[in-house]
Amino acid sequence: MKYFPIFLNAEQIDALIIGGGDVAARKIELLLKTSAKMTIVSEHLSPTVERHIKTNNLTWIQHNYKPGLMNNKTMVIAATDDEDINAEVSREAASLDLLVNVVDQPDLCSYITPAIIDRNPMIVAISSSGSSPVLVRMLREELDKMLPEAYGKLADFCFKFRDHVKARVKGIRNRRVFWENILQGNIGKLILAGDSKPAEQQLISSLNEKAPPPAGEIVFIHTQNGNPDDLTLKAHRELQFTDAVFYDEDVNPVLIEYVRRDADKYLQTVSSEISINFQHAIELAEHGQKVIYLLAGYSALQPNAALQLSNIRHQEIISGG
């Protein structure tokens, strides 16, 4: 990755915005969604920027950029149409180790602003590392249509009951399974429909029930040609909900990007065509983990006595073209 994705605590941002035109207005509007402080530096202001300053009581330095204004700032945005000024702003910010964004000049930036889908407090950020804004916009439009407006309410609901669940449901895996069932089940549907009271009542009832520990299982996925675009929906879902994944160097490494981030990943030094590490996978499943074993290509899985004797639930998925 050329750019490292990160979310900054807006309460710790004190931004300096160089410019007072329409481009600056868009940056100001974005920052106004947060608790960030900001100062605008420009001799002249567009009507929109002027309105933002008056309505939100923002600081305005009524002259064009000059060095020495960045002290005590944490972020600088250059939004002028003068390339020389933008370059000078970038150099000064870099000398002070400040985050700097120069609009439409990524070579002068230490960070770039992604396309954003706002379902507060849920935020989805998308970037092409500056290579294709049009592609990013197209993807944003698609995702925007897929995510209900009420998704933020789901996040608020989780936060409200997070401590209750943590106190009642012991173990990280058990809590994850609990929340997955809640959000994908009837309670999640109620929240999305705006029926928060019955959703809360059902969640409390769920907490009062003694839930059985999650049962472990092993899912063998034959990836065939290894093309991630050919992953079946079932295989994709299994990868998203796994606790551990086994794979060898014959498996397309891009497929590992589709695995849940906090899943344990076990790279096998021996090809699965020679030997499959059944024993380790069985041990994890016996402790209640969902285990994925990725297999390059396709060849029939040979019977394994240890797996049969373990009574661990297991299945095979043939995915890819």
ABEGO torsion letter per residue (X at the ends): XABBBBBBBAAABBBBBBEABAAAAAAAAAAAABABBBBBBBABBBAAAAAAAAAAGBBBBBBBBBBGAABGBABBBBABABAAAAAAAAAAAAAAGBBBBBBGBAAABABBBBBBBBBOABBBBBBAGGABAAAAAAAAAAAAAABBAAAAAAAAAAAAAAAAAAAABBEAAAAAAAAAAAAABAAAAAAAAGBAAAAAAAAAAAAABBBBBBBBBBBBBBAEAGBAAABBAAAAAAAAABABBBBBAABBAAAAAABBAABBBBBBABBAAABBBAAAAAAAAAAGBBBBBBBBEBBBBBBBAAAAAAGBBBBBBBBEX
